[in-house]
Amino acid sequence: MLRRAFIILLLSVVSLQMTASKILIPMDVSNQRNHLKAYGIAYFVLGKAVKVDWLLNYRGGSFVFDHYAELEKECKIRDVSYEVLPDAKYTSILHAISDPDENKDIVRLDKLPKICVYTPEGKQPWDDAVTMVLTYAEIPFDKVYDTEVLEDKLVKYDWMHLHHEDFTGQYGKFYAAFKNRDWYKNDVKLNEAMARKHGFKKVSQLKLNVAKKIKAFVGGGGYLFAMCSATDSYDIALAAEGTDICDHMYDGDSPNPNAQQMLDFGRTFAFKDFQLKKNPYEYEFSNIDMTQTRRVPFKSDYFNLFTFSAKFDPVPSMLTQNHTTTVKGFMGQTTSFKKSTLKSNVLILGDRKSSGEARYIHGDYGKGTWTFYGGHDPEDHTHQVGDPKTDLNLHPNSPGYRLILNNVLFPAAKKKPQKT
């Protein structure tokens, strides 16, 4: 009787082990219907206090987590492709990934990142690619702007995105083309009111202090992501602290004639030795951006992602996970970064070598990190003011948008799993 009971117990344990399973979200080119919503699934799972394994360079950067009926149902609801794996199968995958000769590794996502987007009230969702893709992927975020930043509300967040802002106080240098448009006049009025509210005489002074608060957020361990004009204008504002670079139509007085010589590149995250574009009618801040000089035909506008060692360089590996290493180019007010203006410690994640431009860059500051991504909308090559909204239902597998979502999940990564 005891022998029979032992055999029954043993068979029960074996049966339980055989039924234990994982859900794998494939992220390769041919097995995922919706890459963008797959990131939303990973975020949803973390929100249920279930850990997620991110398999770097395995089938396009796939996700794996414990199998629960609720999580499988959510994959079906969001139309995200998935596979159910027995634990034994997943163990064999882990063994293969651990092979020293394989450029693959695993990071564990175990923290739900608290996300905010720096964006003014009244902006339409399609004005900003990050706001748009977060909404599409069903990843929740809070909106913050100058008041919240200056009141030190950023301590509540892990990850922050900068809407395509102009931190120099020159209103995007849209004056020449749009000074008579109602939206431009309203933007000026709202920014001047915000400056007065916080005790600043000029919008440039307001934005500088916001930029410094954001810098402190990064230094304290925050993760910063920015696109388009929020990249170079941010660093320009930091470098120009203590000098006036705005012409009279922007702040009521003339700029300092020695402004270029007074720039302090030691204050910036990414850029050095850049030359300001002083003409107030020129739609450009400095020679950091290559929009006006790149001359790249539409049909050949692509950039390439670098391949990093997953086992030794997990951070850049996470940020470049994709189902392709070739990404369609796209333009913006700031499209790309002139390599000669990059600091030596800046890591280039993606570039177009033939034209000497960096498209996707990353670096550390204090306890945190920053990532800058050139261009406005990864699925709108020449985005113009007033262009129609990009429908992400038509681009569920966009490699360009995947790079944004890599950054969103990046703060969730804490450690490698020791065992399954």
C-alpha positions as a Markdown table, in Angstrom:
| # | Residue | x | y | z |
|---|---|---|---|---|
| 1 | Met | 0.0 | 0.0 | 0.0 |
| 2 | Leu | 2.8 | 2.4 | 0.9 |
| 3 | Arg | 4.6 | 1.6 | -2.4 |
| 4 | Arg | 1.4 | 2.2 | -4.4 |
| 5 | Ala | 0.8 | 5.5 | -2.6 |
| 6 | Phe | 4.4 | 6.6 | -3.3 |
| 7 | Ile | 4.0 | 5.8 | -7.0 |
| 8 | Ile | 0.7 | 7.7 | -7.2 |
| 9 | Leu | 2.3 | 10.7 | -5.5 |
| 10 | Leu | 5.3 | 10.6 | -7.8 |
| 11 | Leu | 3.1 | 10.4 | -10.9 |
| 12 | Ser | 1.1 | 13.4 | -9.6 |
| 13 | Val | 4.3 | 15.5 | -9.2 |
| 14 | Val | 5.5 | 14.5 | -12.7 |
| 15 | Ser | 2.1 | 15.3 | -14.1 |
| 16 | Leu | 2.1 | 18.7 | -12.4 |
| 17 | Gln | 5.6 | 19.5 | -13.8 |
| 18 | Met | 4.6 | 18.4 | -17.3 |
| 19 | Thr | 1.6 | 20.8 | -17.3 |
| 20 | Ala | 3.6 | 23.7 | -15.9 |
| 21 | Ser | 4.2 | 26.1 | -18.8 |
| 22 | Lys | 5.3 | 29.4 | -20.1 |
| 23 | Ile | 3.9 | 31.9 | -22.6 |
| 24 | Leu | 6.4 | 33.0 | -25.2 |
| 25 | Ile | 5.7 | 36.2 | -27.2 |
| 26 | Pro | 7.8 | 35.8 | -30.4 |
| 27 | Met | 9.2 | 39.0 | -31.8 |
| 28 | Asp | 10.8 | 37.8 | -35.0 |
| 29 | Val | 9.7 | 38.9 | -38.4 |
| 30 | Ser | 7.4 | 36.1 | -39.4 |
| 31 | Asn | 5.7 | 34.9 | -36.2 |
| 32 | Gln | 4.4 | 38.1 | -34.6 |
| 33 | Arg | 1.2 | 39.7 | -35.9 |
| 34 | Asn | 1.6 | 42.9 | -33.8 |
| 35 | His | 5.0 | 43.8 | -32.5 |
| 36 | Leu | 3.9 | 47.0 | -31.0 |
| 37 | Lys | 1.0 | 45.6 | -28.9 |
| 38 | Ala | 3.4 | 42.9 | -27.7 |
| 39 | Tyr | 5.2 | 45.4 | -25.6 |
| 40 | Gly | 1.9 | 46.4 | -24.1 |
| 41 | Ile | 1.4 | 42.7 | -23.2 |
| 42 | Ala | 4.8 | 42.7 | -21.4 |
| 43 | Tyr | 3.8 | 45.9 | -19.5 |
| 44 | Phe | 0.4 | 44.4 | -18.6 |
| 45 | Val | 2.0 | 41.2 | -17.3 |
| 46 | Leu | 4.4 | 43.3 | -15.1 |
| 47 | Gly | 1.3 | 45.1 | -13.8 |
| 48 | Lys | 0.0 | 41.7 | -12.6 |
| 49 | Ala | 3.2 | 41.3 | -10.5 |
| 50 | Val | 4.4 | 38.5 | -12.9 |
| 51 | Lys | 8.0 | 38.7 | -13.9 |
| 52 | Val | 8.9 | 38.8 | -17.6 |
| 53 | Asp | 12.1 | 37.4 | -19.2 |
| 54 | Trp | 13.4 | 39.4 | -22.2 |
| 55 | Leu | 15.3 | 37.0 | -24.5 |
| 56 | Leu | 17.9 | 39.3 | -26.1 |
| 57 | Asn | 18.6 | 38.4 | -29.7 |
| 58 | Tyr | 16.4 | 35.4 | -29.5 |
| 59 | Arg | 13.7 | 35.5 | -32.2 |
| 60 | Gly | 13.8 | 39.3 | -32.4 |
| 61 | Gly | 13.9 | 39.9 | -28.7 |
| 62 | Ser | 11.0 | 37.7 | -27.5 |
| 63 | Phe | 9.3 | 37.8 | -24.1 |
| 64 | Val | 8.5 | 34.9 | -21.8 |
| 65 | Phe | 6.4 | 34.7 | -18.6 |
| 66 | Asp | 4.5 | 32.1 | -16.5 |
| 67 | His | 1.4 | 30.8 | -18.1 |
| 68 | Tyr | -1.9 | 32.0 | -16.6 |
| 69 | Ala | -5.3 | 31.9 | -18.2 |
| 70 | Glu | -5.8 | 35.6 | -17.7 |
| 71 | Leu | -2.5 | 36.5 | -19.5 |
| 72 | Glu | -3.3 | 34.1 | -22.4 |
| 73 | Lys | -6.7 | 35.7 | -22.7 |
| 74 | Glu | -5.2 | 39.1 | -22.9 |
| 75 | Cys | -2.9 | 38.1 | -25.7 |
| 76 | Lys | -6.0 | 36.9 | -27.6 |
| 77 | Ile | -7.9 | 40.1 | -26.9 |
| 78 | Arg | -5.0 | 42.3 | -28.2 |
| 79 | Asp | -4.3 | 40.0 | -31.1 |
| 80 | Val | -0.7 | 39.4 | -30.1 |
| 81 | Ser | 0.9 | 36.2 | -31.3 |
| 82 | Tyr | 2.0 | 33.8 | -28.6 |
| 83 | Glu | 3.2 | 30.2 | -28.0 |
| 84 | Val | 2.6 | 28.0 | -24.9 |
| 85 | Leu | 5.8 | 26.2 | -24.0 |
| 86 | Pro | 6.2 | 23.4 | -21.5 |
| 87 | Asp | 8.8 | 24.2 | -18.8 |
| 88 | Ala | 11.1 | 21.6 | -20.2 |
| 89 | Lys | 11.1 | 23.3 | -23.6 |
| 90 | Tyr | 11.9 | 26.7 | -22.0 |
| 91 | Thr | 14.7 | 25.1 | -20.0 |
| 92 | Ser | 16.2 | 23.9 | -23.3 |
| 93 | Ile | 15.9 | 27.4 | -24.7 |
| 94 | Leu | 17.7 | 28.9 | -21.7 |
| 95 | His | 20.4 | 26.3 | -22.1 |
| 96 | Ala | 20.9 | 27.2 | -25.7 |
| 97 | Ile | 21.0 | 31.0 | -24.9 |
| 98 | Ser | 23.6 | 30.4 | -22.2 |
| 99 | Asp | 26.1 | 29.0 | -24.8 |
| 100 | Pro | 29.1 | 31.3 | -24.7 |
| 101 | Asp | 29.2 | 31.2 | -28.5 |
| 102 | Glu | 25.7 | 32.5 | -28.9 |
| 103 | Asn | 25.1 | 36.3 | -29.0 |
| 104 | Lys | 22.0 | 35.9 | -26.8 |
| 105 | Asp | 21.2 | 36.5 | -23.2 |
| 106 | Ile | 18.3 | 37.0 | -20.8 |
| 107 | Val | 17.3 | 40.0 | -18.7 |
| 108 | Arg | 14.5 | 39.8 | -16.2 |
| 109 | Leu | 11.9 | 42.6 | -16.2 |
| 110 | Asp | 10.6 | 42.7 | -12.6 |
| 111 | Lys | 9.5 | 46.3 | -12.0 |
| 112 | Leu | 6.5 | 48.1 | -13.6 |
| 113 | Pro | 8.0 | 51.5 | -14.8 |
| 114 | Lys | 6.0 | 54.6 | -13.9 |
| 115 | Ile | 5.9 | 56.7 | -17.1 |
| 116 | Cys | 5.3 | 60.3 | -17.9 |
| 117 | Val | 5.4 | 62.4 | -21.0 |
| 118 | Tyr | 6.4 | 66.0 | -21.0 |
| 119 | Thr | 3.8 | 67.6 | -23.2 |
| 120 | Pro | 1.7 | 70.7 | -23.1 |
| 121 | Glu | -2.1 | 70.6 | -22.7 |
| 122 | Gly | -4.0 | 70.8 | -26.0 |
| 123 | Lys | -1.5 | 68.9 | -28.1 |
| 124 | Gln | -3.2 | 66.3 | -30.3 |
| 125 | Pro | -2.0 | 62.7 | -29.7 |
| 126 | Trp | -0.7 | 62.4 | -33.2 |
| 127 | Asp | 1.6 | 65.4 | -32.6 |
| 128 | Asp | 4.1 | 63.0 | -30.9 |
| 129 | Ala | 5.1 | 59.5 | -31.9 |
| 130 | Val | 5.7 | 58.4 | -28.3 |
| 131 | Thr | 2.3 | 59.5 | -27.1 |
| 132 | Met | 0.8 | 57.8 | -30.1 |
| 133 | Val | 2.6 | 54.5 | -29.7 |
| 134 | Leu | 2.0 | 54.3 | -25.9 |
| 135 | Thr | -1.7 | 54.8 | -26.5 |
| 136 | Tyr | -1.7 | 52.2 | -29.3 |
| 137 | Ala | 0.2 | 49.6 | -27.2 |
| 138 | Glu | -2.1 | 50.3 | -24.2 |
| 139 | Ile | 0.7 | 51.4 | -22.0 |
| 140 | Pro | -0.5 | 54.0 | -19.4 |
| 141 | Phe | 1.3 | 57.2 | -18.9 |
| 142 | Asp | 0.8 | 60.6 | -17.1 |
| 143 | Lys | 1.2 | 63.9 | -18.8 |
| 144 | Val | 3.4 | 66.5 | -17.1 |
| 145 | Tyr | 4.6 | 69.9 | -18.2 |
| 146 | Asp | 6.5 | 72.9 | -16.8 |
| 147 | Thr | 4.5 | 73.3 | -13.5 |
| 148 | Glu | 4.9 | 69.6 | -12.6 |
| 149 | Val | 8.6 | 69.6 | -13.4 |
| 150 | Leu | 9.3 | 72.8 | -11.5 |
| 151 | Glu | 7.3 | 71.5 | -8.5 |
| 152 | Asp | 9.6 | 68.4 | -8.4 |
| 153 | Lys | 6.8 | 66.0 | -9.3 |
| 154 | Leu | 9.3 | 63.9 | -11.4 |
| 155 | Val | 10.3 | 61.9 | -8.3 |
| 156 | Lys | 7.1 | 59.8 | -8.9 |
| 157 | Tyr | 8.4 | 58.5 | -12.2 |
| 158 | Asp | 11.0 | 56.1 | -13.6 |
| 159 | Trp | 10.9 | 57.0 | -17.3 |
| 160 | Met | 10.2 | 60.4 | -19.0 |
| 161 | His | 9.8 | 61.3 | -22.6 |
| 162 | Leu | 10.2 | 64.8 | -23.9 |
| 163 | His | 7.6 | 65.8 | -26.5 |
| 164 | His | 9.2 | 67.6 | -29.5 |
| 165 | Glu | 9.8 | 70.7 | -27.4 |
| 166 | Asp | 12.1 | 73.7 | -28.0 |
| 167 | Phe | 14.0 | 74.3 | -24.8 |
| 168 | Thr | 15.8 | 77.4 | -26.1 |
| 169 | Gly | 12.7 | 79.6 | -25.9 |
| 170 | Gln | 12.6 | 80.2 | -29.7 |
| 171 | Tyr | 9.3 | 78.5 | -30.3 |
| 172 | Gly | 10.8 | 76.0 | -32.6 |
| 173 | Lys | 12.1 | 78.8 | -34.8 |
| 174 | Phe | 8.8 | 78.7 | -36.6 |
| 175 | Tyr | 8.6 | 82.5 | -36.7 |
| 176 | Ala | 9.4 | 83.0 | -40.4 |
| 177 | Ala | 6.8 | 80.5 | -41.7 |
| 178 | Phe | 4.1 | 80.5 | -39.1 |
| 179 | Lys | 4.2 | 83.8 | -37.2 |
| 180 | Asn | 0.7 | 84.8 | -38.4 |
| 181 | Arg | -0.9 | 81.4 | -37.7 |
| 182 | Asp | -3.3 | 81.2 | -34.7 |
| 183 | Trp | -1.7 | 78.1 | -33.3 |
| 184 | Tyr | 1.7 | 79.9 | -33.2 |
| 185 | Lys | 0.3 | 83.0 | -31.6 |
| 186 | Asn | -1.5 | 80.8 | -29.0 |
| 187 | Asp | 1.7 | 78.9 | -28.3 |
| 188 | Val | 3.6 | 82.1 | -27.6 |
| 189 | Lys | 0.8 | 83.4 | -25.4 |
| 190 | Leu | 0.6 | 80.2 | -23.3 |
| 191 | Asn | 4.4 | 79.9 | -22.9 |
| 192 | Glu | 4.7 | 83.6 | -21.8 |
| 193 | Ala | 1.9 | 83.1 | -19.3 |
| 194 | Met | 3.6 | 80.0 | -17.9 |
| 195 | Ala | 6.9 | 81.9 | -17.5 |
| 196 | Arg | 5.1 | 84.7 | -15.6 |
| 197 | Lys | 3.3 | 82.2 | -13.4 |
| 198 | His | 6.7 | 80.8 | -12.3 |
| 199 | Gly | 8.4 | 84.2 | -11.9 |
| 200 | Phe | 10.5 | 84.3 | -15.0 |
| 201 | Lys | 10.7 | 87.3 | -17.3 |
| 202 | Lys | 11.5 | 85.2 | -20.4 |
| 203 | Val | 10.3 | 81.8 | -21.8 |
| 204 | Ser | 14.0 | 80.9 | -22.3 |
| 205 | Gln | 14.6 | 81.3 | -18.6 |
| 206 | Leu | 11.6 | 79.1 | -17.8 |
| 207 | Lys | 12.7 | 76.4 | -20.2 |
| 208 | Leu | 16.3 | 76.5 | -18.9 |
| 209 | Asn | 15.1 | 75.8 | -15.4 |
| 210 | Val | 12.9 | 73.0 | -16.6 |
| 211 | Ala | 15.8 | 71.5 | -18.4 |
| 212 | Lys | 17.9 | 71.7 | -15.3 |
| 213 | Lys | 15.2 | 69.9 | -13.3 |
| 214 | Ile | 15.1 | 67.2 | -15.9 |
| 215 | Lys | 18.8 | 66.9 | -15.7 |
| 216 | Ala | 18.6 | 66.4 | -12.0 |
| 217 | Phe | 15.9 | 63.7 | -12.6 |
| 218 | Val | 18.4 | 61.8 | -14.8 |
| 219 | Gly | 21.2 | 62.3 | -12.4 |
| 220 | Gly | 19.1 | 60.8 | -9.6 |
| 221 | Gly | 18.4 | 57.6 | -11.5 |
| 222 | Gly | 15.7 | 58.6 | -14.0 |
| 223 | Tyr | 15.5 | 57.3 | -17.6 |
| 224 | Leu | 15.1 | 60.1 | -20.2 |
| 225 | Phe | 14.0 | 59.6 | -23.8 |
| 226 | Ala | 13.6 | 62.4 | -26.4 |
| 227 | Met | 12.9 | 62.7 | -30.1 |
| 228 | Cys | 13.1 | 65.4 | -32.7 |
| 229 | Ser | 13.8 | 69.0 | -31.5 |
| 230 | Ala | 13.7 | 68.0 | -27.8 |
| 231 | Thr | 17.1 | 66.4 | -28.3 |
| 232 | Asp | 19.4 | 69.1 | -29.6 |
| 233 | Ser | 17.4 | 72.1 | -28.2 |
| 234 | Tyr | 17.7 | 70.5 | -24.8 |
| 235 | Asp | 21.5 | 70.4 | -24.8 |
| 236 | Ile | 21.7 | 73.8 | -26.5 |
| 237 | Ala | 19.6 | 75.3 | -23.6 |
| 238 | Leu | 21.9 | 73.7 | -21.0 |
| 239 | Ala | 25.1 | 75.0 | -22.8 |
| 240 | Ala | 23.7 | 78.5 | -23.2 |
| 241 | Glu | 22.9 | 79.0 | -19.5 |
| 242 | Gly | 24.0 | 82.5 | -18.5 |
| 243 | Thr | 23.8 | 84.0 | -22.0 |
| 244 | Asp | 21.0 | 85.2 | -24.3 |
| 245 | Ile | 20.7 | 83.3 | -27.7 |
| 246 | Cys | 17.2 | 84.5 | -28.5 |
| 247 | Asp | 16.5 | 87.3 | -31.0 |
| 248 | His | 14.1 | 90.2 | -30.3 |
| 249 | Met | 11.0 | 88.5 | -31.9 |
| 250 | Tyr | 11.3 | 85.7 | -29.4 |
| 251 | Asp | 12.1 | 87.5 | -26.1 |
| 252 | Gly | 11.9 | 91.3 | -26.8 |
| 253 | Asp | 15.6 | 92.0 | -26.9 |
| 254 | Ser | 18.7 | 91.2 | -29.0 |
| 255 | Pro | 20.9 | 88.1 | -28.3 |
| 256 | Asn | 24.3 | 88.4 | -26.8 |
| 257 | Pro | 26.8 | 88.9 | -29.7 |
| 258 | Asn | 29.3 | 86.7 | -28.0 |
| 259 | Ala | 26.8 | 83.9 | -27.3 |
| 260 | Gln | 28.7 | 81.3 | -29.3 |
| 261 | Gln | 31.9 | 81.9 | -27.4 |
| 262 | Met | 30.0 | 81.7 | -24.1 |
| 263 | Leu | 28.5 | 78.2 | -24.6 |
| 264 | Asp | 29.6 | 75.7 | -22.0 |
| 265 | Phe | 29.6 | 72.2 | -23.5 |
| 266 | Gly | 30.5 | 70.7 | -20.1 |
| 267 | Arg | 26.8 | 71.1 | -19.1 |
| 268 | Thr | 25.4 | 69.0 | -22.0 |
| 269 | Phe | 24.5 | 65.3 | -22.2 |
| 270 | Ala | 25.4 | 64.5 | -25.8 |
| 271 | Phe | 26.7 | 67.3 | -27.9 |
| 272 | Lys | 29.9 | 69.4 | -28.0 |
| 273 | Asp | 31.6 | 72.0 | -30.3 |
| 274 | Phe | 28.4 | 72.8 | -32.1 |
| 275 | Gln | 27.8 | 76.1 | -33.9 |
| 276 | Leu | 24.6 | 78.1 | -33.2 |
| 277 | Lys | 22.4 | 79.1 | -36.1 |
| 278 | Lys | 21.9 | 82.8 | -35.3 |
| 279 | Asn | 19.6 | 83.8 | -38.1 |
| 280 | Pro | 16.1 | 84.0 | -36.4 |
| 281 | Tyr | 14.4 | 83.3 | -39.7 |
| 282 | Glu | 16.3 | 80.1 | -40.3 |
| 283 | Tyr | 14.5 | 76.9 | -39.3 |
| 284 | Glu | 17.4 | 75.4 | -37.5 |
| 285 | Phe | 19.0 | 75.7 | -34.0 |
| 286 | Ser | 22.6 | 74.6 | -34.7 |
| 287 | Asn | 24.8 | 72.5 | -36.9 |
| 288 | Ile | 24.0 | 69.4 | -34.7 |
| 289 | Asp | 21.1 | 68.5 | -36.9 |
| 290 | Met | 21.6 | 67.4 | -40.5 |
| 291 | Thr | 18.1 | 67.9 | -41.9 |
| 292 | Gln | 19.2 | 70.6 | -44.3 |
| 293 | Thr | 22.5 | 69.1 | -45.3 |
| 294 | Arg | 21.9 | 65.3 | -45.6 |
| 295 | Arg | 20.3 | 65.2 | -49.1 |
| 296 | Val | 19.2 | 61.6 | -48.9 |
| 297 | Pro | 16.7 | 60.4 | -51.5 |
| 298 | Phe | 13.5 | 59.0 | -50.1 |
| 299 | Lys | 14.0 | 55.5 | -51.6 |
| 300 | Ser | 17.4 | 55.1 | -50.0 |
| 301 | Asp | 16.7 | 56.7 | -46.7 |
| 302 | Tyr | 17.5 | 53.9 | -44.2 |
| 303 | Phe | 19.7 | 53.6 | -41.2 |
| 304 | Asn | 21.3 | 50.6 | -39.5 |
| 305 | Leu | 21.2 | 49.4 | -36.0 |
| 306 | Phe | 24.5 | 48.2 | -34.4 |
| 307 | Thr | 24.7 | 44.7 | -33.0 |
| 308 | Phe | 26.0 | 44.6 | -29.5 |
| 309 | Ser | 27.1 | 41.7 | -27.3 |
| 310 | Ala | 24.0 | 40.6 | -25.4 |
| 311 | Lys | 26.1 | 39.0 | -22.7 |
| 312 | Phe | 28.5 | 41.9 | -22.1 |
| 313 | Asp | 26.5 | 44.9 | -23.3 |
| 314 | Pro | 22.9 | 44.2 | -22.2 |
| 315 | Val | 21.9 | 47.9 | -22.1 |
| 316 | Pro | 22.5 | 48.7 | -25.8 |
| 317 | Ser | 21.3 | 45.2 | -26.7 |
| 318 | Met | 18.0 | 46.0 | -25.0 |
| 319 | Leu | 17.7 | 49.3 | -26.7 |
| 320 | Thr | 18.3 | 47.9 | -30.2 |
| 321 | Gln | 16.1 | 44.7 | -30.1 |
| 322 | Asn | 14.3 | 44.4 | -33.4 |
| 323 | His | 13.2 | 42.0 | -36.1 |
| 324 | Thr | 15.5 | 43.8 | -38.5 |
| 325 | Thr | 18.7 | 45.8 | -38.3 |
| 326 | Thr | 17.7 | 48.1 | -41.2 |
| 327 | Val | 15.2 | 50.8 | -40.3 |
| 328 | Lys | 13.4 | 53.2 | -42.6 |
| 329 | Gly | 14.6 | 56.8 | -42.2 |
| 330 | Phe | 12.2 | 59.6 | -41.2 |
| 331 | Met | 12.6 | 63.3 | -40.9 |
| 332 | Gly | 11.7 | 65.9 | -38.4 |
| 333 | Gln | 12.8 | 69.4 | -37.3 |
| 334 | Thr | 15.8 | 67.5 | -35.9 |
| 335 | Thr | 16.3 | 64.5 | -38.1 |
| 336 | Ser | 19.8 | 63.2 | -37.3 |
| 337 | Phe | 23.0 | 64.2 | -35.4 |
| 338 | Lys | 26.3 | 65.2 | -37.0 |
| 339 | Lys | 28.8 | 62.8 | -35.7 |
| 340 | Ser | 31.5 | 65.4 | -35.2 |
| 341 | Thr | 29.3 | 67.1 | -32.6 |
| 342 | Leu | 28.9 | 64.0 | -30.4 |
| 343 | Lys | 30.9 | 63.7 | -27.2 |
| 344 | Ser | 33.4 | 60.9 | -27.0 |
| 345 | Asn | 31.3 | 59.0 | -24.4 |
| 346 | Val | 28.2 | 59.0 | -26.5 |
| 347 | Leu | 27.2 | 55.5 | -27.7 |
| 348 | Ile | 25.8 | 55.4 | -31.2 |
| 349 | Leu | 23.0 | 52.8 | -31.5 |
| 350 | Gly | 22.0 | 53.4 | -35.0 |
| 351 | Asp | 23.5 | 55.4 | -37.9 |
| 352 | Arg | 23.8 | 56.0 | -41.6 |
| 353 | Lys | 27.5 | 55.8 | -42.3 |
| 354 | Ser | 27.4 | 57.0 | -45.9 |
| 355 | Ser | 26.1 | 60.4 | -44.8 |
| 356 | Gly | 28.0 | 60.7 | -41.5 |
| 357 | Glu | 24.9 | 60.9 | -39.4 |
| 358 | Ala | 23.9 | 59.3 | -36.1 |
| 359 | Arg | 20.2 | 58.6 | -35.8 |
| 360 | Tyr | 19.9 | 56.9 | -32.4 |
| 361 | Ile | 22.2 | 57.6 | -29.5 |
| 362 | His | 22.5 | 56.8 | -25.8 |
| 363 | Gly | 24.5 | 57.8 | -22.7 |
| 364 | Asp | 24.7 | 57.8 | -18.9 |
| 365 | Tyr | 24.5 | 60.8 | -16.5 |
| 366 | Gly | 24.8 | 60.3 | -12.8 |
| 367 | Lys | 22.7 | 57.3 | -11.8 |
| 368 | Gly | 20.4 | 57.5 | -14.8 |
| 369 | Thr | 20.5 | 57.4 | -18.6 |
| 370 | Trp | 19.3 | 59.4 | -21.6 |
| 371 | Thr | 18.5 | 58.3 | -25.2 |
| 372 | Phe | 18.0 | 60.6 | -28.1 |
| 373 | Tyr | 16.2 | 59.5 | -31.3 |
| 374 | Gly | 16.3 | 61.7 | -34.4 |
| 375 | Gly | 13.2 | 62.4 | -36.4 |
| 376 | His | 9.5 | 62.9 | -35.7 |
| 377 | Asp | 7.4 | 59.9 | -36.8 |
| 378 | Pro | 8.9 | 56.6 | -37.8 |
| 379 | Glu | 6.1 | 55.9 | -40.3 |
| 380 | Asp | 5.9 | 59.4 | -41.8 |
| 381 | His | 9.0 | 60.2 | -43.8 |
| 382 | Thr | 8.5 | 63.9 | -44.2 |
| 383 | His | 6.2 | 64.9 | -41.4 |
| 384 | Gln | 4.9 | 68.4 | -41.9 |
| 385 | Val | 2.9 | 70.7 | -39.6 |
| 386 | Gly | -0.8 | 69.8 | -40.1 |
| 387 | Asp | -0.2 | 66.4 | -41.6 |
| 388 | Pro | -2.9 | 63.8 | -40.9 |
| 389 | Lys | -2.5 | 61.3 | -38.1 |
| 390 | Thr | -0.5 | 58.2 | -38.6 |
| 391 | Asp | -2.7 | 55.1 | -38.1 |
| 392 | Leu | -0.6 | 52.6 | -36.3 |
| 393 | Asn | -3.2 | 49.9 | -37.1 |
| 394 | Leu | -1.5 | 50.1 | -40.6 |
| 395 | His | 2.0 | 49.7 | -39.0 |
| 396 | Pro | 1.7 | 47.1 | -36.2 |
| 397 | Asn | 5.2 | 45.7 | -37.0 |
| 398 | Ser | 7.1 | 49.0 | -37.4 |
| 399 | Pro | 10.8 | 48.6 | -36.6 |
| 400 | Gly | 11.1 | 52.4 | -36.0 |
| 401 | Tyr | 8.4 | 52.4 | -33.4 |
| 402 | Arg | 9.8 | 49.3 | -31.8 |
| 403 | Leu | 12.9 | 51.3 | -30.8 |
| 404 | Ile | 10.7 | 53.7 | -28.8 |
| 405 | Leu | 9.1 | 50.8 | -26.9 |
| 406 | Asn | 12.4 | 49.2 | -26.2 |
| 407 | Asn | 13.2 | 52.3 | -24.2 |
| 408 | Val | 9.8 | 52.1 | -22.3 |
| 409 | Leu | 10.6 | 48.6 | -21.0 |
| 410 | Phe | 14.3 | 49.3 | -20.4 |
| 411 | Pro | 13.8 | 50.7 | -16.8 |
| 412 | Ala | 12.0 | 47.4 | -15.8 |
| 413 | Ala | 15.2 | 45.4 | -16.2 |
| 414 | Lys | 16.9 | 44.7 | -13.0 |
| 415 | Lys | 18.7 | 41.4 | -13.0 |
| 416 | Lys | 19.2 | 38.1 | -14.9 |
| 417 | Pro | 17.2 | 35.2 | -13.7 |
| 418 | Gln | 19.3 | 32.7 | -11.8 |
| 419 | Lys | 17.0 | 29.7 | -12.5 |
| 420 | Thr | 13.6 | 28.9 | -13.9 |
